Amino acid sequence: MYTTNCTIERGDEQIELEVNYSLTPYYPARTYGAPEDCYPAEGGEVDELTAYLEGEVFALTPVEMRALERRIYQNDIW
């Protein structure tokens, strides 16, 4: 389980959250060699994501959830 802090905007309010998440293991693609030895990349997705506001679970909208996942991919993983 990983933890990061981020700020979301809801209306005119900015909310500072602590976000806990887990990732599925990432296995890179193999695109060279004999065709039977090639395979696509797998994994690396956010598996579980929970946001907390002052220690209490904070309900995220689907749009906020996707935005946090994008932030994790861009800033915390790669």
Steps between C-alpha positions, in 0.01 A plus 500: 500500500628846405403842634502842337351840582312709249254783466171473315257776411132459573310809401697799630654296781846340494521182707831349616475120506718209601463223242588135556526275197640171381626401157491177307852379413624633165648261246648677194425382149740289305487605134806332355615147435293206380126576476414232755727678754333843457228628729330832589562704811279412794417655836604833644141609569377668815330209672354657812466870579365656821502870580505638855413844630624560855519123559147423378417326171410762239258406220632591156291560190588288192662807340713564810597130513622506136689825563677349803589186303649718223698694760635178650606372157666829402663606826543200725569206271683617190 
